[in-house]
Amino acid sequence: MKIGVLGLGIIGSVWARHYHADGVLAGTWNRTAQPDFPAWLSTPEAVVTAADVIQIVVADPAAVESILTRILPALGPGKVIVQSSTIDAASSTKFAALVSARGARYLAALFTGSKPAAEQRQTVFFLGGEQSLITEVEPLLALISGHRFVIGTNEQACTIKLAMNLNIVVQMQGLSEALTLARRAGVTDEIFFNALAKNMSYSGLSKLKESKLRTGDFAPQFSVKHMYKDMRLTALTAGGADFPCLAAVREALKTAEARGLGQEDFSAMIKVLEQP
């Protein structure tokens, strides 16, 4: 099977290069033209024509819908849409129905893991859809990932992705507050992180973001604006509207974006504490 990638952002571009290196990339397209990118095609319709599987990885439900609206006439039996953008369950239900109405098939393949994980082919996928389709598509996804969890329905896959991001950003806010508290007491970053490494609260997030927090290099692995979007979607998900931690991190992300930090890594949330 050949795969096409629609959306060449931080993650999509990395995946597409891996597919290209493995000889399975049929075409790529991005709303902002990148004609020098491997397997670049001038339209998303051309990617659909060239590929058996079309993976969509863009910013939000509106972006997914704009692409689907454009490519639906080109879809038909034998085509598979792999939807990897972080979206809400209701949108996924809607998009699956649109794809199915054309005789094509739809798989939710939400993911976790930022740019470093993608570069190391260690992305983790949350898969939702028919088991037969998962079995068919999984060999392609295995080329760019370290693990693939079969979650259940496409709606459940969307929800667990948002749940994972809620957990991550709450941890990030806690880490930022703890580090800021220590700094205000005159504790060095080296002492703080050495102590944290022996504490039960030490996590993969702490390890990943330590260098960013210590050096102030907030080049995006996963941006403030995208995390803020995800938390807005989480608040719209059934059962999430009244969560106090969710409300707190949404406000922190909103403030960070308002201060011009939207394009920076979401660990830049610490700047809101540093400059109240």
LUMSE-695720 format. One line per field, with one value per residue: residue number from 0; x, y, z of N, C-alpha, C in turn. Coordinates in nm, 3 decimals, m for minus. Atoms other than C-alpha are relative to their C-alpha. Layout:
! residues N
num: NUM  ...
n.xx: X  ...
n.yy: Y  ...
n.zz: Z  ...
ca.xx: X  ...
ca.yy: Y  ...
ca.zz: Z  ...
c.xx: X  ...
c.yy: Y  ...
c.zz: Z  ...
END
This chain:
! residues 276
num: 0  1  2  3  4  5  6  7  8  9  10  11  12  13  14  15  16  17  18  19  20  21  22  23  24  25  26  27  28  29  30  31  32  33  34  35  36  37  38  39  40  41  42  43  44  45  46  47  48  49  50  51  52  53  54  55  56  57  58  59  60  61  62  63  64  65  66  67  68  69  70  71  72  73  74  75  76  77  78  79  80  81  82  83  84  85  86  87  88  89  90  91  92  93  94  95  96  97  98  99  100  101  102  103  104  105  106  107  108  109  110  111  112  113  114  115  116  117  118  119  120  121  122  123  124  125  126  127  128  129  130  131  132  133  134  135  136  137  138  139  140  141  142  143  144  145  146  147  148  149  150  151  152  153  154  155  156  157  158  159  160  161  162  163  164  165  166  167  168  169  170  171  172  173  174  175  176  177  178  179  180  181  182  183  184  185  186  187  188  189  190  191  192  193  194  195  196  197  198  199  200  201  202  203  204  205  206  207  208  209  210  211  212  213  214  215  216  217  218  219  220  221  222  223  224  225  226  227  228  229  230  231  232  233  234  235  236  237  238  239  240  241  242  243  244  245  246  247  248  249  250  251  252  253  254  255  256  257  258  259  260  261  262  263  264  265  266  267  268  269  270  271  272  273  274  275
n.xx: 0.083  m0.068  0.066  m0.019  0.011  0.057  m0.038  m0.145  m0.044  m0.112  0.004  0.029  m0.119  m0.091  0.057  m0.008  m0.140  m0.021  0.067  m0.079  m0.122  0.038  0.050  0.146  0.066  0.056  0.019  0.015  0.060  0.016  0.070  m0.109  m0.071  m0.139  m0.027  m0.126  0.014  0.009  0.129  0.095  0.098  0.052  0.133  0.031  0.067  m0.103  m0.052  0.102  m0.008  m0.126  m0.022  0.104  0.031  m0.024  m0.009  0.023  m0.055  0.007  0.008  0.123  0.114  0.032  m0.098  0.033  0.122  m0.028  m0.068  0.095  0.096  m0.066  m0.042  0.108  0.034  m0.104  0.001  0.087  m0.043  m0.143  m0.074  0.009  m0.039  m0.054  0.014  m0.094  0.007  0.068  0.135  0.095  0.074  0.114  m0.052  m0.043  0.122  0.044  m0.094  0.010  0.121  m0.026  m0.090  0.073  0.101  m0.068  m0.047  m0.135  m0.003  m0.051  m0.065  m0.056  m0.135  m0.055  m0.135  m0.071  m0.143  m0.030  m0.094  m0.108  0.052  0.026  m0.129  m0.056  0.102  0.055  0.137  0.096  0.131  0.126  0.075  0.142  0.068  0.018  m0.123  m0.054  m0.069  m0.121  m0.096  m0.045  m0.077  m0.103  m0.138  m0.048  m0.019  m0.113  m0.124  m0.028  0.043  m0.054  0.110  0.134  0.106  0.136  0.080  0.141  0.060  m0.077  0.031  m0.079  m0.139  m0.011  0.013  m0.118  m0.106  0.021  m0.028  m0.146  m0.053  0.038  m0.096  m0.132  m0.008  0.010  m0.135  m0.087  0.029  m0.054  m0.146  m0.035  0.021  m0.099  m0.130  0.004  m0.007  m0.139  m0.084  0.025  m0.068  m0.143  m0.048  m0.044  0.069  m0.070  0.043  0.142  0.023  m0.063  0.092  0.120  m0.030  0.011  0.132  0.097  0.073  m0.080  0.076  m0.053  0.014  m0.108  m0.124  0.004  0.006  m0.102  m0.096  0.069  0.021  m0.129  m0.069  0.090  0.019  0.138  0.033  0.114  0.020  0.146  0.013  0.103  0.128  0.064  0.045  0.117  0.110  0.038  0.071  0.134  0.075  0.022  0.109  0.125  0.023  0.092  m0.061  m0.119  0.026  m0.009  m0.125  m0.072  m0.135  0.017  0.029  m0.120  m0.100  0.055  m0.024  m0.145  m0.032  0.061  m0.086  m0.125  0.024  0.026  m0.129  m0.081  m0.077  0.073  m0.083  m0.106  0.033  0.093  m0.076  m0.012  0.099  m0.070  m0.021  0.113  m0.033  m0.120  0.037  0.143
n.yy: m0.119  m0.129  m0.097  m0.142  m0.080  m0.134  m0.077  0.015  m0.079  0.053  0.146  0.058  m0.003  0.105  0.129  0.012  0.032  0.142  0.079  m0.014  0.082  0.141  0.031  0.019  m0.131  m0.023  m0.141  m0.090  m0.131  m0.088  m0.122  m0.088  0.083  0.042  0.079  0.074  0.113  0.128  0.046  m0.112  m0.011  m0.137  m0.005  0.118  0.098  0.080  0.095  0.105  0.084  0.075  0.081  0.089  m0.051  m0.143  m0.038  m0.143  m0.047  m0.146  m0.065  0.003  0.053  m0.084  0.030  0.133  m0.011  m0.068  0.096  0.105  m0.057  m0.012  0.128  0.100  0.050  0.091  0.122  0.107  0.131  0.025  m0.108  m0.003  m0.123  0.015  m0.134  m0.008  m0.131  0.004  m0.056  0.051  0.120  m0.033  m0.028  0.127  0.068  m0.069  0.024  0.141  0.017  m0.059  0.090  0.125  m0.026  0.008  0.136  0.016  0.041  m0.104  0.047  m0.100  0.039  m0.108  0.039  m0.075  m0.006  m0.124  0.011  0.097  0.136  0.023  0.016  0.130  0.100  0.048  m0.045  0.100  m0.023  0.047  0.038  0.023  0.038  0.144  0.074  0.045  m0.113  m0.022  0.104  m0.030  m0.124  m0.005  0.009  m0.133  m0.081  0.055  m0.058  m0.130  0.000  0.101  0.082  m0.034  0.049  0.009  m0.060  0.036  m0.079  m0.120  m0.101  0.031  m0.034  m0.145  m0.040  0.036  m0.093  m0.123  0.033  0.004  m0.137  m0.066  0.045  m0.056  m0.145  m0.022  0.026  m0.110  m0.113  0.031  m0.009  m0.141  m0.067  0.051  m0.056  m0.143  m0.013  0.027  m0.110  m0.118  0.023  0.001  0.135  0.007  0.099  0.127  0.065  0.034  0.115  0.117  0.047  0.050  0.129  0.104  m0.014  0.086  m0.077  m0.011  0.062  m0.019  m0.141  m0.071  0.029  m0.060  m0.146  m0.059  m0.086  m0.121  m0.086  m0.048  m0.085  m0.100  0.026  0.046  0.042  0.089  0.143  m0.004  m0.142  m0.055  m0.018  0.129  0.053  m0.079  0.054  0.131  m0.015  m0.050  0.117  0.085  m0.059  0.027  0.144  0.039  0.033  m0.079  m0.143  m0.054  0.042  m0.119  m0.008  m0.037  m0.143  m0.075  0.002  m0.075  m0.143  m0.023  0.005  m0.118  m0.113  0.016  m0.036  m0.144  m0.069  0.022  0.123  0.107  0.082  0.063  0.126  m0.026  m0.020  m0.145  m0.041  m0.049  m0.144  m0.068  m0.009  m0.083  m0.137  m0.007
n.zz: 0.000  0.006  m0.086  0.024  m0.121  0.016  m0.117  m0.019  m0.114  m0.079  m0.005  0.131  0.086  m0.046  0.044  0.146  0.035  m0.033  0.104  0.123  m0.016  0.005  0.133  0.005  0.010  0.132  0.026  m0.115  0.031  m0.115  0.040  0.042  0.096  m0.025  0.121  m0.009  m0.093  0.071  0.053  m0.001  0.106  m0.002  m0.060  m0.083  0.084  0.066  m0.100  m0.014  0.119  0.002  m0.119  m0.053  m0.133  m0.008  m0.141  m0.021  m0.128  0.003  m0.130  m0.078  0.076  0.117  0.105  0.052  0.080  0.126  0.088  0.039  0.094  0.130  0.059  0.002  0.133  0.048  m0.080  0.045  m0.049  0.011  m0.065  m0.146  m0.068  m0.135  m0.056  m0.112  m0.065  m0.129  0.014  m0.098  0.040  0.085  0.134  0.058  0.045  0.122  0.110  0.038  0.081  0.132  0.074  0.027  0.103  0.130  0.021  m0.055  m0.141  m0.090  m0.122  m0.091  m0.045  m0.079  m0.042  m0.102  0.030  0.071  0.113  m0.020  0.014  0.142  0.068  m0.038  0.035  m0.126  m0.018  m0.052  0.061  m0.059  0.118  m0.019  0.124  0.018  m0.020  0.129  0.061  m0.079  0.040  0.135  0.006  m0.104  0.048  0.038  m0.121  m0.074  0.053  m0.060  m0.139  m0.089  m0.055  0.047  m0.089  0.055  m0.106  0.016  0.107  0.036  m0.102  m0.119  0.030  m0.012  m0.139  m0.078  0.038  m0.076  m0.140  m0.016  0.005  m0.126  m0.101  0.030  m0.022  m0.144  m0.051  0.041  m0.086  m0.132  0.007  0.013  m0.128  m0.095  0.035  m0.029  m0.145  m0.041  0.048  m0.083  m0.128  0.025  0.032  0.140  0.084  m0.009  m0.124  0.012  0.087  m0.061  m0.104  0.066  0.062  m0.102  m0.059  0.066  0.100  0.123  0.110  0.135  0.033  m0.069  0.072  0.132  m0.003  m0.088  0.070  0.043  m0.116  m0.051  0.096  0.058  0.143  0.012  0.136  m0.023  0.021  0.005  m0.027  m0.088  0.069  0.023  m0.129  m0.040  0.081  m0.051  m0.128  0.031  0.044  m0.117  m0.078  0.072  m0.002  m0.106  m0.128  m0.030  m0.011  m0.135  m0.063  m0.045  0.056  0.140  0.005  m0.036  0.107  0.114  m0.025  0.013  0.143  0.060  m0.034  0.074  0.140  0.005  m0.016  0.119  m0.013  0.066  0.086  m0.078  m0.064  m0.110  m0.123  m0.019  m0.100  m0.118  0.014  m0.062  m0.142  m0.017  0.029  m0.032
ca.xx: 0.000  0.109  0.034  m0.014  0.022  m0.197  m0.044  0.330  0.357  0.596  0.482  0.338  0.662  0.865  0.628  0.626  1.006  1.007  0.750  0.961  1.276  1.086  0.957  0.584  0.512  0.279  0.227  0.230  0.040  0.018  m0.199  0.119  0.295  0.621  0.710  1.058  0.918  0.950  0.658  0.499  0.179  0.001  m0.343  m0.483  m0.700  m0.383  m0.259  m0.588  m0.556  m0.197  m0.237  m0.426  m0.417  m0.444  m0.325  m0.453  m0.251  m0.356  m0.441  m0.805  m1.154  m1.209  m0.889  m0.982  m1.328  m1.188  m0.962  m1.232  m1.478  m1.226  m1.120  m1.456  m1.534  m1.204  m1.274  m1.431  m1.401  m1.042  m0.942  m0.871  m0.867  m0.642  m0.737  m0.447  m0.533  m0.635  m1.011  m1.316  m1.536  m1.837  m1.628  m1.482  m1.832  m1.925  m1.611  m1.640  m1.993  m1.879  m1.601  m1.822  m2.087  m1.830  m1.758  m1.418  m1.310  m1.216  m0.970  m0.905  m0.531  m0.472  m0.120  0.097  0.463  0.611  0.876  1.163  0.947  0.838  1.199  1.292  0.986  0.852  0.512  0.234  m0.099  m0.449  m0.651  m1.028  m1.229  m1.298  m1.044  m1.011  m0.914  m0.669  m0.504  m0.478  m0.331  m0.114  0.194  0.215  0.171  0.431  0.692  0.661  0.561  0.682  0.342  m0.018  m0.303  m0.638  m0.878  m1.221  m1.439  m1.307  m1.482  m1.305  m0.968  m1.030  m1.130  m0.830  m0.598  m0.753  m0.734  m0.361  m0.299  m0.494  m0.269  0.044  m0.043  m0.149  0.189  0.358  0.181  0.276  0.640  0.650  0.508  0.742  1.050  0.943  0.890  1.239  1.398  1.233  1.390  1.733  1.757  1.955  1.802  2.072  1.979  1.607  1.629  1.875  1.631  1.334  1.506  1.495  1.137  0.836  0.687  0.969  0.821  0.891  0.763  1.011  1.294  1.183  1.130  1.419  1.659  1.399  1.322  1.689  1.807  1.497  1.495  1.125  1.149  0.827  0.804  0.432  0.313  0.113  m0.151  m0.211  m0.226  m0.470  m0.685  m0.678  m0.788  m1.077  m1.185  m1.146  m1.380  m1.640  m1.607  m1.880  m1.779  m1.496  m1.668  m1.645  m1.288  m1.098  m0.748  m0.868  m1.010  m0.682  m0.456  m0.692  m0.659  m0.279  m0.258  m0.496  m0.275  0.039  m0.112  m0.232  0.126  0.253  0.378  0.142  0.414  0.649  0.667  0.395  0.667  0.683  0.381  0.643  0.690  0.345  0.465  0.795  0.622  0.291
ca.yy: 0.000  0.355  0.647  1.018  1.285  1.597  1.846  1.907  2.078  1.986  1.623  1.557  1.659  1.420  1.129  1.201  1.192  0.855  0.718  0.853  0.687  0.358  0.381  0.398  0.771  0.836  1.209  1.508  1.835  2.131  2.442  2.650  2.519  2.327  2.223  2.104  1.850  1.481  1.353  1.700  1.723  2.044  1.951  1.726  1.561  1.448  1.290  1.101  0.972  0.857  0.693  0.399  0.553  0.927  1.049  1.389  1.570  1.933  2.176  2.139  2.019  2.316  2.238  1.870  1.961  2.199  1.926  1.659  1.888  1.936  1.572  1.396  1.385  1.201  0.940  0.605  0.232  0.126  0.455  0.488  0.810  0.797  1.097  1.188  1.548  1.612  1.665  1.608  1.299  1.474  1.600  1.254  1.105  1.363  1.308  0.929  0.955  1.182  0.941  0.633  0.796  0.801  0.429  0.491  0.384  0.595  0.524  0.752  0.739  1.004  1.017  1.124  1.217  1.546  1.617  1.422  1.109  1.149  1.186  0.866  0.680  0.649  0.813  0.631  0.594  0.563  0.375  0.377  0.195  m0.149  m0.410  m0.536  m0.188  m0.144  m0.473  m0.357  m0.014  m0.091  m0.201  0.152  0.319  0.083  0.249  0.575  0.464  0.272  0.149  0.140  0.109  m0.017  0.198  0.111  0.349  0.653  0.871  0.692  0.734  1.109  1.132  0.943  1.169  1.475  1.302  1.238  1.602  1.722  1.512  1.642  2.011  1.988  1.829  2.109  2.374  2.200  2.167  2.534  2.645  2.419  2.542  2.905  2.861  2.711  2.986  3.256  3.096  3.110  2.737  2.671  2.484  2.218  2.146  2.153  1.903  1.676  1.658  1.611  1.318  1.127  1.228  1.009  1.294  1.274  1.191  1.163  1.518  1.643  1.473  1.605  1.966  2.011  2.149  2.393  2.525  2.555  2.720  2.920  2.761  2.733  2.627  2.431  2.058  2.112  2.470  2.678  2.751  2.384  2.284  2.568  2.444  2.093  2.213  2.406  2.084  1.894  2.137  2.064  1.689  1.524  1.514  1.769  2.104  2.133  2.009  2.264  2.173  2.196  2.541  2.653  2.536  2.674  3.015  2.982  2.886  3.166  3.416  3.273  3.304  3.659  3.751  3.639  3.293  3.095  2.970  2.868  2.531  2.488  2.473  2.851  2.862  2.927  3.278  3.369  3.295  3.474  3.788  3.812
ca.zz: 0.000  m0.075  0.156  0.100  0.366  0.378  0.619  0.649  0.985  1.266  1.280  0.935  0.764  0.979  0.912  0.539  0.524  0.701  0.456  0.170  0.307  0.328  m0.029  0.049  0.004  m0.289  m0.247  m0.012  0.002  0.237  0.236  0.229  m0.078  m0.028  m0.384  m0.284  m0.038  m0.132  m0.345  m0.353  m0.556  m0.645  m0.507  m0.232  m0.497  m0.674  m0.351  m0.314  m0.670  m0.616  m0.274  m0.126  0.221  0.285  0.624  0.737  1.004  1.037  1.315  1.412  1.313  1.080  0.890  0.861  0.733  0.472  0.334  0.340  0.165  m0.111  m0.155  m0.105  m0.480  m0.534  m0.268  m0.339  m0.272  m0.211  m0.047  0.325  0.525  0.831  1.043  1.274  1.362  1.722  1.703  1.921  1.913  1.757  1.466  1.413  1.392  1.129  0.923  0.933  0.795  0.510  0.412  0.438  0.218  m0.063  m0.024  0.134  0.483  0.786  1.066  1.362  1.436  1.697  1.835  2.124  2.113  2.001  1.736  1.899  1.922  1.560  1.448  1.632  1.492  1.845  1.796  1.986  1.804  1.951  1.692  1.662  1.398  1.257  1.357  0.999  0.882  1.168  1.073  0.712  0.784  1.087  0.886  0.742  1.080  1.228  1.005  1.198  1.547  1.848  1.964  1.849  2.099  1.973  2.173  2.032  1.832  1.648  1.910  2.194  2.022  1.997  2.361  2.497  2.298  2.461  2.801  2.751  2.656  2.959  3.181  3.006  3.026  3.391  3.465  3.269  3.472  3.797  3.690  3.589  3.923  4.122  3.933  3.965  4.339  4.379  4.170  4.380  4.687  4.524  4.447  4.129  3.838  3.871  4.233  4.151  3.865  4.049  4.339  4.105  3.934  4.266  4.345  4.270  4.061  3.804  3.464  3.095  3.058  3.318  3.131  2.793  2.900  3.145  2.887  2.756  3.102  3.196  2.875  2.780  2.434  2.357  1.993  1.940  1.986  2.050  2.047  2.294  2.030  1.953  2.319  2.386  2.096  2.239  2.582  2.428  2.256  2.583  2.758  2.489  2.536  2.743  3.107  3.085  3.119  3.497  3.559  3.774  3.650  3.291  3.358  3.515  3.233  2.969  3.133  3.154  2.786  2.689  2.871  2.710  2.363  2.435  2.527  2.187  2.289  2.064  1.830  2.111  2.282  2.544  2.811  2.755  2.987  3.256  3.116  3.240  3.594  3.544  3.417  3.604
c.xx: 0.087  m0.081  0.032  m0.023  m0.052  0.023  0.145  0.050  0.113  0.005  m0.020  0.121  0.099  m0.050  0.018  0.143  0.033  m0.065  0.080  0.125  m0.031  m0.067  m0.150  m0.076  m0.046  m0.016  m0.013  m0.061  m0.016  m0.067  0.098  0.093  0.145  0.046  0.129  m0.008  m0.010  m0.145  m0.106  m0.093  m0.076  m0.138  m0.021  m0.073  0.101  0.060  m0.098  0.008  0.122  0.011  m0.116  m0.053  0.038  m0.003  m0.010  0.054  0.011  m0.042  m0.124  m0.116  m0.033  0.094  m0.026  m0.121  0.026  0.069  m0.097  m0.101  0.059  0.025  m0.112  m0.034  0.102  0.004  m0.096  0.048  0.150  0.085  m0.025  0.046  0.048  0.005  0.084  0.004  m0.072  m0.133  m0.089  m0.080  m0.113  0.045  0.043  m0.119  m0.048  0.090  m0.005  m0.121  0.019  0.085  m0.074  m0.103  0.059  0.049  0.141  m0.009  0.076  0.058  0.048  0.134  0.062  0.134  0.048  0.149  0.028  0.107  0.113  m0.046  m0.026  0.130  0.061  m0.094  m0.061  m0.136  m0.084  m0.137  m0.111  m0.096  m0.146  m0.069  m0.014  0.133  0.062  0.077  0.129  0.108  0.061  0.098  0.119  0.143  0.057  0.029  0.118  0.133  0.039  m0.029  0.067  m0.106  m0.131  m0.102  m0.132  m0.095  m0.144  m0.057  0.086  m0.024  0.083  0.147  0.022  m0.001  0.124  0.119  m0.013  0.028  0.151  0.058  m0.038  0.098  0.137  0.006  m0.019  0.135  0.094  m0.021  0.056  0.151  0.045  m0.014  0.104  0.138  0.005  0.009  0.142  0.092  m0.017  0.064  0.151  0.059  0.038  m0.080  0.067  m0.044  m0.145  m0.018  0.070  m0.090  m0.126  0.022  m0.011  m0.135  m0.100  m0.079  0.077  m0.067  0.073  m0.009  0.111  0.132  0.006  0.016  0.108  0.092  m0.065  m0.016  0.131  0.067  m0.088  m0.016  m0.138  m0.040  m0.104  0.025  m0.151  m0.038  m0.110  m0.135  m0.071  m0.047  m0.123  m0.123  m0.049  m0.078  m0.139  m0.089  m0.033  m0.116  m0.136  m0.036  m0.088  0.075  0.116  m0.024  0.027  0.129  0.081  0.142  m0.005  m0.026  0.126  0.103  m0.050  0.028  0.148  0.042  m0.058  0.085  0.130  m0.017  m0.022  0.129  0.096  0.082  m0.061  0.085  0.110  m0.047  m0.088  0.070  0.025  m0.110  0.068  0.022  m0.113  0.023  0.116  m0.033  m0.150  m0.062
c.yy: 0.124  0.102  0.142  0.076  0.139  0.075  m0.024  0.095  m0.069  m0.152  m0.061  m0.004  m0.109  m0.137  m0.020  m0.035  m0.146  m0.089  0.003  m0.088  m0.148  m0.041  m0.019  0.132  0.025  0.148  0.079  0.130  0.077  0.128  0.110  m0.083  m0.027  m0.086  m0.078  m0.121  m0.130  m0.035  0.109  m0.007  0.130  0.012  m0.120  m0.108  m0.091  m0.101  m0.115  m0.097  m0.092  m0.104  m0.095  0.052  0.148  0.040  0.152  0.038  0.152  0.050  m0.031  m0.052  0.082  m0.030  m0.137  0.009  0.067  m0.092  m0.108  0.051  0.006  m0.136  m0.101  m0.049  m0.100  m0.131  m0.104  m0.132  m0.022  0.107  m0.002  0.137  m0.036  0.141  0.008  0.137  m0.015  0.073  m0.059  m0.115  0.031  0.029  m0.128  m0.081  0.057  m0.035  m0.145  m0.024  0.055  m0.094  m0.128  0.018  m0.005  m0.141  m0.025  m0.040  0.102  m0.064  0.120  m0.052  0.121  m0.044  0.084  m0.013  0.121  m0.024  m0.099  m0.145  m0.033  m0.025  m0.137  m0.117  m0.064  0.061  m0.115  0.036  m0.056  m0.025  m0.028  m0.029  m0.151  m0.073  m0.045  0.112  0.032  m0.099  0.031  0.118  0.001  m0.017  0.133  0.085  m0.050  0.057  0.128  0.003  m0.111  m0.091  0.051  m0.065  m0.004  0.041  m0.047  0.076  0.121  0.110  m0.023  0.032  0.150  0.044  m0.035  0.089  0.130  m0.023  m0.002  0.141  0.080  m0.038  0.065  0.148  0.034  m0.027  0.116  0.123  m0.023  0.010  0.144  0.073  m0.045  0.061  0.149  0.025  m0.019  0.114  0.124  m0.012  m0.005  m0.136  m0.005  m0.106  m0.137  m0.076  m0.046  m0.128  m0.126  m0.059  m0.062  m0.139  m0.116  0.004  m0.083  0.074  0.016  m0.079  0.019  0.144  0.082  m0.018  0.072  0.152  0.065  0.095  0.129  0.098  0.058  0.099  0.112  m0.014  m0.062  m0.023  m0.111  m0.147  m0.026  0.139  0.033  0.005  m0.132  m0.064  0.076  m0.047  m0.132  0.012  0.062  m0.116  m0.091  0.053  m0.023  m0.148  m0.036  m0.039  0.090  0.145  0.057  m0.041  0.123  0.012  0.040  0.149  0.082  0.002  0.069  0.149  0.034  0.002  0.121  0.123  m0.007  0.040  0.150  0.080  m0.031  m0.127  m0.116  m0.093  m0.072  m0.132  0.025  0.007  0.148  0.055  0.058  0.151  0.079  0.016  0.094  0.148  0.019  0.134
c.zz: 0.000  0.081  m0.046  0.128  m0.035  0.129  0.035  0.108  0.073  m0.005  m0.138  m0.091  0.039  m0.045  m0.149  m0.044  0.035  m0.105  m0.131  0.007  m0.013  m0.131  m0.011  m0.018  m0.144  m0.033  0.128  m0.048  0.130  m0.047  m0.038  m0.086  0.042  m0.118  0.002  0.091  m0.078  m0.037  0.001  m0.122  0.017  0.065  0.091  m0.079  m0.071  0.096  0.018  m0.117  0.005  0.111  0.027  0.133  0.003  0.147  0.013  0.137  m0.008  0.139  0.082  m0.083  m0.124  m0.115  m0.061  m0.092  m0.133  m0.099  m0.048  m0.102  m0.140  m0.065  m0.010  m0.140  m0.056  0.077  m0.058  0.056  m0.025  0.064  0.150  0.049  0.140  0.059  0.127  0.066  0.134  m0.012  0.108  m0.058  m0.096  m0.143  m0.069  m0.051  m0.132  m0.118  m0.047  m0.089  m0.141  m0.086  m0.040  m0.111  m0.141  m0.030  0.047  0.146  0.083  0.124  0.080  0.050  0.067  0.058  0.118  m0.027  m0.084  m0.106  0.025  m0.015  m0.146  m0.076  0.027  m0.033  0.125  0.032  0.055  m0.057  0.087  m0.116  0.035  m0.131  m0.007  0.009  m0.133  m0.069  0.075  m0.041  m0.136  m0.003  0.096  m0.052  m0.048  0.122  0.082  m0.047  0.072  0.150  0.080  0.057  m0.055  0.091  m0.077  0.112  m0.006  m0.118  m0.034  0.103  0.127  m0.022  0.011  0.145  0.081  m0.037  0.078  0.148  0.026  0.000  0.124  0.110  m0.020  0.038  0.147  0.067  m0.033  0.087  0.141  0.004  m0.009  0.133  0.102  m0.027  0.033  0.151  0.050  m0.041  0.087  0.138  m0.016  m0.027  m0.147  m0.076  0.011  0.125  m0.013  m0.082  0.051  0.108  m0.062  m0.057  0.099  0.070  m0.077  m0.108  m0.131  m0.112  m0.132  m0.044  0.065  m0.074  m0.133  0.005  0.087  m0.075  m0.047  0.117  0.051  m0.095  m0.056  m0.150  m0.019  m0.146  0.008  m0.031  m0.009  0.051  0.101  m0.071  m0.023  0.131  0.049  m0.079  0.055  0.130  m0.021  m0.047  0.118  0.083  m0.066  m0.002  0.120  0.126  0.039  0.035  0.138  0.072  0.042  m0.056  m0.147  m0.013  0.027  m0.113  m0.126  0.018  m0.014  m0.147  m0.074  0.025  m0.078  m0.146  m0.015  0.012  m0.114  0.002  m0.078  m0.083  0.076  0.059  0.122  0.135  0.027  0.089  0.124  m0.006  0.062  0.150  0.026  m0.017  0.028  m0.042
END
